Amino acid sequence: MATALFRKPPRAQSEGARPRTAIIDIGSNSIRLVVYEGPARLPAILFNEKVMAGLGKGLAETGAIHAGGLASARAALGRFALLAREMQVSELRTVATAAVRDASNGGELMAMARALDLEVELLSGVEEATAAGLGVLSGIPEADGVVGDLGGGSLELVRVVAGTVTDRVSFPLGVLRLGAIRARGKGVLEREVARMVEAAGWKGRGKGLPFYMVGGSWRSLAKLDMHLSNYPLPIVHHYPLAIERVEELGRRVEGATKADLKTVPDLSSARIPSLADAAALLVAVTRQLGSSGTVVSAYGLREGLLFQRLSAEERLQDPLIVAAREEGQRSGRFPEHGDLLDAWLAPLFRDGPESARLRHTACLLADVGWRANPEFRAERGMEIGLHGNWVGIDAAGRAIVAQALYTSLGGALDSPAPLERLATVEALAEAMRWGLAMRLGQRLSGGVARPLKRSRLRLEGPSLVLSLADGDEPLYGEAVEKRHRALAMAMAKEPVLET
């Protein structure tokens, strides 16, 4: 449910402003406020703040949330409720998970929230697992495997396939509980995991399938691996991690000092104490499931709660295309141009669905560099393609989109670092050709719709034919002719103008 006080904004929003929604997530390890605005399928994050309250710390031993955790929660919830009002949030949803669910004094925290006009939804283990699975599907629509959501108090496993969540199970294996289990002796955690997984009927359920990792501790493992391997793209979403590498990381963490780990960029110091436990659990769980490898998902419970509310039609929307179209409309000059540009140049390329999808993304972003200094437009385009807040795309896909934008915005016919480390030479060469075609279309039309709608681009034997409508011959100026020739050369064709 949404808190009633936030169903309508406390004061009138400016004309044209989009409604803002927010989620307060009371987890076993952290309490977080995230404020969203934008298209329903993939709203942008306006604000994101967490407090490491550690509500689940010591819960297994005492059965209650400790006094310090309650005090942290009171301060965090008070701040977040006030910020949501000041940000004119129209709908605020507050949810709580394992720690509040399991604690004998969880009701005290719920009462504390009600005093702040926050109505807390206490999610069951199954509801928590469902939301985590839907969150992964929101950010990786093609996901087919097992989702593991590691929180402070529990571990949820979810089978996702064909865009749906099927089986779900919750285990009392949160990261705040693992230290006590491992302290009982070598191999105890592995045996406990084996017992629980087999008793739940999940042994071998992920055989040959990827394991999608959700949760801050597992993301931190991926960040550590990125640092140690000098990975050139500091984006954790969709990052693959071999299970053998997880074992190695666990050993590295066990032998490292906290001071050593603090040198790792973007590695939360609050996560460092749990890294070794998180690695040990990941190895144990994936062994029992028979997983082929692991993939990081930056999307989880909160994104799943948003995805859950979408219509069936909205859920089917491609999150990458939605986000690219939104960015193109926000940053470009001509909102409709990207879709037209893609349709205009598509006849030149015989590619599969995934390649066509990446080309469409690049076209939607074709105008994002126009506000930049002319000397750096190509670099701006590459930066947006490579580092944009995209989902539904892996590192190779980012590099391909970045290459197309770099070329279309006037970059040299090469692949700047780190593109060649992320995608194949062949894929980048094809993206260059997309970029040259985009560059031709942009110059021919001036970025507006009608010249593109009246012209055609096609391959005909040894020729790259640009066909213009009667009266449009003046559009074929010197700059257009030059770009026509450059594209033809890249495609080993002769440029031909047809009027």
C-alpha positions as CSV (number, residue, x, y, z in Angstrom):
1,M,0.0,0.0,0.0
2,A,1.0,3.6,-0.4
3,T,1.1,5.9,2.5
4,A,-2.1,8.0,2.4
5,L,-0.4,11.2,3.2
6,F,1.7,10.9,0.0
7,R,-1.1,10.0,-2.5
8,K,-1.3,13.7,-3.5
9,P,1.5,16.2,-3.5
10,P,1.5,18.5,-0.5
11,R,1.6,21.5,-2.8
12,A,1.0,22.1,-6.5
13,Q,3.7,20.9,-8.7
14,S,5.0,23.0,-11.6
15,E,3.2,22.7,-14.9
16,G,4.5,19.7,-16.9
17,A,6.2,18.1,-13.9
18,R,6.0,14.4,-13.7
19,P,4.7,12.6,-10.6
20,R,7.4,11.3,-8.3
21,T,7.2,8.0,-6.5
22,A,9.4,6.7,-3.8
23,I,10.2,3.5,-1.8
24,I,11.5,3.2,1.7
25,D,13.1,-0.2,2.0
26,I,13.6,-1.3,5.6
27,G,16.1,-4.2,5.2
28,S,18.0,-6.3,7.7
29,N,21.2,-4.6,6.9
30,S,20.3,-1.1,5.6
31,I,17.3,1.3,5.3
32,R,17.1,3.1,2.0
33,L,15.0,5.8,0.4
34,V,14.9,5.9,-3.4
35,V,12.9,8.6,-5.2
36,Y,11.9,8.0,-8.9
37,E,10.6,10.1,-11.8
38,G,10.1,9.3,-15.4
39,P,8.5,6.6,-17.6
40,A,6.7,3.9,-15.7
41,R,8.7,1.1,-17.3
42,L,12.1,2.5,-16.3
43,P,11.8,5.7,-14.1
44,A,15.0,7.6,-13.4
45,I,16.4,7.7,-9.8
46,L,16.3,11.2,-8.5
47,F,17.6,10.4,-5.0
48,N,19.1,7.4,-3.4
49,E,20.3,7.3,0.2
50,K,20.9,4.4,2.6
51,V,21.6,4.1,6.3
52,M,23.4,0.9,7.5
53,A,21.2,0.4,10.5
54,G,22.1,-3.3,10.8
55,L,18.6,-4.2,12.2
56,G,19.4,-7.9,11.8
57,K,22.7,-7.8,13.7
58,G,22.5,-10.3,16.6
59,L,19.0,-11.2,15.7
60,A,19.7,-14.9,15.5
61,E,21.1,-14.9,19.0
62,T,18.7,-12.5,20.8
63,G,15.5,-12.8,18.7
64,A,15.2,-9.0,18.8
65,I,16.4,-5.8,17.0
66,H,19.0,-4.3,19.1
67,A,18.6,-0.8,20.7
68,G,21.2,0.8,18.4
69,G,19.4,-0.5,15.3
70,L,16.1,0.9,16.5
71,A,17.7,4.3,17.2
72,S,19.2,4.3,13.7
73,A,15.9,3.3,12.2
74,R,14.1,6.1,14.0
75,A,16.5,8.7,12.7
76,A,16.6,7.3,9.1
77,L,12.8,7.0,8.8
78,G,12.3,10.5,10.2
79,R,14.7,12.0,7.7
80,F,13.3,10.0,4.8
81,A,9.7,10.9,5.5
82,L,10.5,14.6,5.7
83,L,12.6,14.4,2.5
84,A,9.8,12.7,0.6
85,R,7.5,15.5,1.6
86,E,9.9,18.2,0.5
87,M,10.5,16.4,-2.8
88,Q,6.8,16.4,-3.4
89,V,6.5,12.7,-3.7
90,S,3.0,11.7,-4.8
91,E,3.2,8.1,-3.7
92,L,5.5,6.7,-1.0
93,R,5.6,2.9,-0.4
94,T,7.4,1.6,2.8
95,V,8.3,-2.0,3.0
96,A,10.1,-4.1,5.6
97,T,11.7,-7.5,5.2
98,A,13.3,-10.3,7.2
99,A,14.6,-8.5,10.3
100,V,11.3,-6.8,11.1
101,R,9.4,-9.9,10.1
102,D,11.4,-12.2,12.4
103,A,12.2,-9.9,15.4
104,S,10.2,-10.1,18.6
105,N,10.1,-6.3,18.8
106,G,9.4,-5.8,15.1
107,G,6.1,-4.2,16.1
108,E,8.0,-1.5,17.9
109,L,9.6,-0.4,14.6
110,M,6.3,-0.6,12.8
111,A,4.7,1.7,15.5
112,M,7.7,4.1,15.1
113,A,7.0,4.3,11.4
114,R,3.2,4.9,11.9
115,A,4.0,7.8,14.2
116,L,5.7,9.3,11.1
117,D,2.6,8.7,9.0
118,L,4.4,5.8,7.2
119,E,2.3,2.6,6.7
120,V,4.8,-0.3,6.5
121,E,4.1,-3.3,4.4
122,L,5.6,-6.3,6.1
123,L,6.7,-8.6,3.2
124,S,6.6,-12.3,3.6
125,G,9.6,-14.4,2.5
126,V,7.7,-15.4,-0.6
127,E,6.7,-11.8,-1.4
128,E,10.3,-10.7,-0.9
129,A,11.5,-13.4,-3.3
130,T,8.9,-12.5,-5.9
131,A,9.9,-8.9,-5.9
132,A,13.6,-9.8,-6.2
133,G,12.8,-12.0,-9.2
134,L,10.7,-9.4,-10.9
135,G,13.4,-6.8,-10.3
136,V,15.9,-9.0,-12.2
137,L,13.5,-9.4,-15.0
138,S,12.9,-5.7,-15.1
139,G,16.6,-5.1,-15.7
140,I,17.5,-8.3,-17.6
141,P,14.3,-9.3,-19.5
142,E,15.8,-12.4,-21.1
143,A,17.0,-13.8,-17.7
144,D,16.6,-17.6,-17.5
145,G,18.1,-19.1,-14.3
146,V,17.9,-18.7,-10.6
147,V,17.9,-15.4,-8.8
148,G,19.6,-15.2,-5.4
149,D,18.8,-12.2,-3.3
150,L,21.1,-11.9,-0.3
151,G,19.9,-9.6,2.4
152,G,21.0,-9.1,6.0
153,G,18.5,-11.6,7.4
154,S,17.6,-14.0,4.6
155,L,18.5,-15.4,1.2
156,E,15.7,-15.7,-1.3
157,L,16.0,-18.0,-4.4
158,V,13.7,-17.5,-7.3
159,R,13.4,-19.3,-10.6
160,V,12.9,-16.9,-13.5
161,V,12.2,-18.0,-17.1
162,A,10.3,-16.6,-20.1
163,G,9.8,-13.3,-18.4
164,T,8.0,-14.8,-15.4
165,V,8.7,-15.8,-11.8
166,T,8.0,-19.4,-11.0
167,D,9.2,-21.2,-7.9
168,R,10.4,-19.2,-4.8
169,V,11.9,-20.1,-1.5
170,S,13.4,-18.2,1.5
171,F,16.2,-19.4,3.8
172,P,17.5,-17.9,7.0
173,L,20.9,-17.3,5.5
174,G,21.2,-13.5,5.5
175,V,24.7,-12.1,5.5
176,L,24.4,-11.0,9.2
177,R,23.7,-14.6,10.2
178,L,26.6,-16.2,8.3
179,G,29.4,-15.3,10.6
180,A,27.9,-17.2,13.5
181,I,27.3,-20.3,11.3
182,R,30.9,-20.3,9.9
183,A,32.3,-19.8,13.5
184,R,30.9,-23.2,14.4
185,G,33.7,-24.8,12.3
186,K,35.1,-25.6,8.9
187,G,32.5,-26.8,6.4
188,V,29.5,-26.1,8.6
189,L,28.1,-23.4,6.3
190,E,28.4,-25.8,3.3
191,R,26.6,-28.5,5.1
192,E,23.8,-26.2,6.3
193,V,23.3,-24.9,2.8
194,A,23.2,-28.4,1.4
195,R,20.7,-29.5,4.0
196,M,18.4,-26.5,3.5
197,V,18.5,-26.6,-0.3
198,E,17.8,-30.4,-0.5
199,A,15.0,-30.1,2.1
200,A,13.4,-27.4,0.0
201,G,13.6,-29.5,-3.2
202,W,16.0,-27.1,-4.9
203,K,19.1,-29.3,-5.3
204,G,20.2,-29.2,-8.9
205,R,17.4,-26.7,-9.9
206,G,19.8,-24.4,-11.5
207,K,21.9,-26.9,-13.4
208,G,23.6,-25.4,-16.4
209,L,21.8,-22.0,-15.8
210,P,23.2,-18.7,-14.7
211,F,22.8,-17.5,-11.1
212,Y,21.7,-13.9,-10.9
213,M,23.2,-12.2,-7.9
214,V,21.2,-9.5,-6.0
215,G,22.3,-7.7,-2.9
216,G,25.0,-5.3,-1.8
217,S,27.4,-7.9,-0.5
218,W,27.5,-9.8,-3.7
219,R,27.8,-6.6,-5.8
220,S,30.7,-5.7,-3.6
221,L,32.4,-9.0,-4.6
222,A,32.0,-8.0,-8.2
223,K,33.4,-4.6,-7.6
224,L,36.5,-6.2,-6.0
225,D,36.9,-8.5,-9.0
226,M,36.7,-5.5,-11.3
227,H,39.4,-3.8,-9.4
228,L,41.7,-6.8,-9.3
229,S,41.3,-7.6,-13.0
230,N,41.6,-4.0,-14.1
231,Y,38.2,-4.2,-15.8
232,P,37.7,-1.2,-18.0
233,L,34.0,-0.5,-17.4
234,P,33.0,0.3,-13.8
235,I,29.4,-0.7,-14.1
236,V,28.4,-3.7,-12.0
237,H,25.0,-4.5,-13.6
238,H,25.3,-7.5,-15.9
239,Y,28.8,-8.2,-14.9
240,P,29.6,-12.0,-15.2
241,L,31.6,-13.7,-12.5
242,A,32.8,-17.4,-12.8
243,I,32.2,-19.5,-9.8
244,E,35.9,-20.5,-9.7
245,R,36.7,-16.8,-9.5
246,V,34.3,-16.4,-6.6
247,E,36.3,-19.0,-4.7
248,E,39.5,-17.2,-5.4
249,L,38.0,-13.9,-4.3
250,G,36.9,-15.5,-1.1
251,R,40.5,-16.6,-0.4
252,R,41.8,-13.2,-1.3
253,V,39.4,-11.5,1.1
254,E,40.2,-13.9,3.9
255,G,43.9,-13.0,3.6
256,A,43.5,-9.2,3.1
257,T,43.4,-6.5,5.8
258,K,40.6,-4.0,6.0
259,A,43.0,-1.3,5.1
260,D,43.8,-3.2,1.9
261,L,40.2,-3.5,1.0
262,K,39.5,0.1,1.7
263,T,41.7,1.0,-1.3
264,V,39.2,-0.6,-3.7
265,P,37.2,2.2,-5.4
266,D,33.5,2.3,-4.7
267,L,33.7,-0.6,-2.2
268,S,31.6,0.3,0.8
269,S,33.5,0.0,4.1
270,A,30.3,-1.3,5.7
271,R,30.3,-4.2,3.3
272,I,33.9,-5.2,3.9
273,P,33.3,-7.4,7.0
274,S,30.8,-9.5,5.2
275,L,32.7,-10.1,1.9
276,A,34.3,-13.4,2.9
277,D,31.0,-14.8,4.3
278,A,29.1,-13.6,1.1
279,A,31.7,-15.4,-1.1
280,A,31.5,-18.6,0.9
281,L,27.7,-18.6,0.7
282,L,27.7,-17.9,-3.0
283,V,30.0,-20.8,-3.7
284,A,28.0,-23.2,-1.5
285,V,24.6,-22.2,-3.0
286,T,25.8,-22.3,-6.7
287,R,27.3,-25.8,-6.1
288,Q,24.0,-27.1,-4.7
289,L,22.1,-25.6,-7.6
290,G,24.5,-26.7,-10.3
291,S,24.8,-23.1,-11.7
292,S,26.9,-22.5,-14.8
293,G,28.1,-19.1,-13.6
294,T,27.0,-15.9,-12.0
295,V,25.7,-12.5,-13.3
296,V,25.3,-9.4,-11.2
297,S,21.9,-7.6,-11.2
298,A,21.8,-4.1,-9.9
299,Y,18.0,-4.4,-9.9
300,G,16.3,-6.3,-7.1
301,L,13.4,-5.9,-4.6
302,R,12.7,-2.2,-5.1
303,E,12.7,-2.4,-8.9
304,G,10.6,-5.5,-8.6
305,L,8.0,-3.7,-6.6
306,L,7.8,-1.0,-9.3
307,F,7.7,-3.7,-12.1
308,Q,4.9,-5.5,-10.2
309,R,2.5,-2.6,-10.6
310,L,3.0,-2.3,-14.4
311,S,0.4,-3.5,-16.9
312,A,1.2,-6.6,-19.0
313,E,1.8,-4.2,-21.9
314,E,4.2,-2.0,-20.0
315,R,6.1,-5.0,-18.7
316,L,6.8,-6.1,-22.3
317,Q,8.4,-2.7,-23.2
318,D,12.2,-3.0,-23.8
319,P,13.9,-1.1,-20.9
320,L,16.9,-0.2,-23.0
321,I,14.7,1.3,-25.8
322,V,12.5,3.1,-23.2
323,A,15.5,4.6,-21.5
324,A,17.3,5.6,-24.7
325,R,14.1,7.2,-26.1
326,E,13.7,9.2,-22.9
327,E,17.3,10.4,-22.9
328,G,17.1,11.3,-26.6
329,Q,13.9,13.3,-26.0
330,R,15.4,15.0,-23.0
331,S,18.8,15.9,-24.5
332,G,18.2,16.0,-28.2
333,R,16.7,18.8,-30.4
334,F,14.1,16.8,-32.3
335,P,12.2,14.3,-30.2
336,E,10.9,12.0,-33.0
337,H,14.1,11.9,-35.0
338,G,15.7,8.7,-33.5
339,D,13.0,6.3,-34.6
340,L,12.8,7.8,-38.1
341,L,16.6,7.7,-38.4
342,D,16.7,4.0,-37.5
343,A,13.9,3.2,-40.0
344,W,15.7,5.2,-42.7
345,L,19.1,3.4,-42.4
346,A,17.8,-0.1,-41.5
347,P,17.6,-1.3,-45.2
348,L,21.4,-1.2,-45.4
349,F,21.9,-3.7,-42.6
350,R,21.0,-7.4,-42.5
351,D,21.3,-8.0,-38.8
352,G,19.6,-10.1,-36.2
353,P,17.2,-8.9,-33.5
354,E,19.8,-8.0,-30.9
355,S,22.1,-6.1,-33.3
356,A,19.0,-4.2,-34.7
357,R,18.0,-3.4,-31.1
358,L,21.5,-1.9,-30.4
359,R,21.4,0.1,-33.6
360,H,17.9,1.4,-32.7
361,T,19.3,2.5,-29.3
362,A,22.2,4.3,-31.0
363,C,19.8,6.1,-33.3
364,L,17.6,7.2,-30.4
365,L,20.7,8.7,-28.8
366,A,22.1,10.2,-32.1
367,D,21.5,13.8,-31.0
368,V,22.7,13.7,-27.4
369,G,26.0,15.3,-28.1
370,W,24.8,18.5,-29.7
371,R,25.0,20.7,-26.6
372,A,28.7,19.7,-26.0
373,N,31.6,21.7,-27.2
374,P,32.0,20.8,-30.9
375,E,35.6,19.6,-30.2
376,F,34.2,17.0,-27.8
377,R,30.9,15.9,-29.2
378,A,32.2,12.5,-30.3
379,E,33.7,11.9,-26.8
380,R,30.4,13.0,-25.3
381,G,28.5,10.5,-27.4
382,M,30.8,7.7,-26.5
383,E,30.6,8.5,-22.8
384,I,26.8,8.4,-22.9
385,G,26.7,5.1,-24.8
386,L,29.3,3.5,-22.5
387,H,28.4,4.9,-19.1
388,G,24.7,5.8,-19.4
389,N,22.3,4.4,-16.8
390,W,21.1,1.6,-19.1
391,V,19.8,-1.9,-18.3
392,G,19.0,-4.7,-20.6
393,I,22.4,-4.4,-22.2
394,D,25.8,-6.0,-21.4
395,A,29.3,-4.5,-21.6
396,A,29.8,-5.5,-25.3
397,G,26.5,-3.9,-26.2
398,R,27.5,-0.7,-24.4
399,A,30.7,-0.6,-26.4
400,I,28.9,-1.1,-29.7
401,V,26.4,1.7,-29.0
402,A,29.3,3.9,-27.8
403,Q,31.2,3.2,-31.1
404,A,28.2,4.1,-33.2
405,L,27.7,7.4,-31.4
406,Y,31.4,8.2,-31.4
407,T,31.5,7.8,-35.2
408,S,28.2,9.5,-35.9
409,L,29.3,12.6,-33.9
410,G,32.5,13.1,-35.9
411,G,35.1,10.8,-34.2
412,A,37.9,9.3,-36.2
413,L,37.4,5.9,-37.8
414,D,38.9,4.1,-35.0
415,S,37.9,2.5,-31.7
416,P,39.0,4.5,-28.7
417,A,39.9,2.7,-25.5
418,P,38.4,0.8,-23.9
419,L,36.0,-0.3,-26.6
420,E,38.2,-3.0,-28.1
421,R,38.5,-4.7,-24.7
422,L,34.7,-5.0,-24.4
423,A,33.5,-5.9,-27.9
424,T,34.9,-7.7,-31.0
425,V,36.6,-5.9,-33.8
426,E,34.0,-7.1,-36.2
427,A,31.1,-5.8,-34.1
428,L,32.8,-2.4,-33.6
429,A,33.4,-2.1,-37.4
430,E,29.7,-2.7,-38.0
431,A,28.9,0.0,-35.4
432,M,31.2,2.4,-37.3
433,R,29.1,1.8,-40.4
434,W,25.9,2.5,-38.4
435,G,27.6,5.7,-37.2
436,L,28.4,6.8,-40.7
437,A,24.9,6.2,-41.8
438,M,23.5,8.1,-38.8
439,R,25.9,10.9,-39.7
440,L,24.6,11.0,-43.2
441,G,21.0,11.0,-42.2
442,Q,21.6,13.8,-39.6
443,R,23.3,16.1,-42.2
444,L,20.9,15.4,-45.0
445,S,17.8,16.2,-42.9
446,G,19.2,18.8,-40.5
447,G,17.7,16.7,-37.8
448,V,14.0,17.2,-38.8
449,A,11.6,14.6,-39.9
450,R,10.3,15.4,-43.4
451,P,13.5,15.1,-45.4
452,L,14.1,11.7,-44.0
453,K,10.5,10.6,-44.8
454,R,10.9,11.7,-48.4
455,S,14.3,10.1,-49.0
456,R,15.5,6.5,-49.3
457,L,18.8,4.8,-48.7
458,R,19.4,1.4,-50.3
459,L,22.1,-1.1,-51.5
460,E,21.8,-2.0,-55.2
461,G,24.6,-4.2,-56.6
462,P,27.8,-2.3,-56.3
463,S,26.1,1.0,-55.3
464,L,24.9,2.8,-52.2
465,V,21.9,4.7,-53.6
466,L,20.5,7.8,-51.9
467,S,17.1,8.6,-53.5
468,L,15.7,12.1,-53.1
469,A,12.2,13.3,-53.9
470,D,11.5,15.8,-56.6
471,G,12.4,19.3,-55.3
472,D,14.8,18.0,-52.7
473,E,17.9,18.0,-54.9
474,P,19.3,21.1,-53.1
475,L,19.5,19.1,-49.9
476,Y,22.4,17.2,-51.5
477,G,25.0,19.8,-50.6
478,E,28.8,19.4,-50.3
479,A,28.7,18.1,-46.7
480,V,26.0,15.6,-47.5
481,E,27.9,14.4,-50.6
482,K,31.0,13.9,-48.4
483,R,29.2,11.9,-45.9
484,H,27.5,9.8,-48.6
485,R,30.9,9.0,-50.0
486,A,32.4,8.1,-46.6
487,L,29.6,5.6,-45.9
488,A,29.8,4.1,-49.3
489,M,33.6,3.6,-48.9
490,A,33.1,1.9,-45.5
491,M,30.6,-0.5,-47.1
492,A,32.8,-1.1,-50.2
493,K,30.2,0.5,-52.5
494,E,30.0,3.4,-54.9
495,P,27.9,6.4,-53.9
496,V,25.0,7.1,-56.3
497,L,22.5,9.9,-56.1
498,E,19.0,9.3,-57.5
499,T,16.5,12.1,-58.0
